């Protein structure tokens, strides 16, 4: 949700708008990969939970997320976020990897 933005003021407006659309629940981070090196770090994983979007009924939601952080004056700051809905597995049952 939300357009591609650049710069702190634009990001703050967009994050505020996106957050205002979610009510009645929470998305909990499930970080699959966490790595840092020097003043850069990233997490890759999912946000899962049950939420209401735009006043609708609460629904389960899973979002695939990547965050990039930079340490600025001793404080970790989020400098990039990408989130989307995981795509369905498009492999046919005959070519799907074994469970």
Secondary structure, 3 states (H helix, E strand, C coil): CCCCCCCHHHHHHHHHHHHHCEEEEEEEEEEEEEEEECCEEEEEEEEEEEEEECCCCCEEEEEEEEEEEEEECCEEEEEEEEEECCCCCCCCCCCCCCC
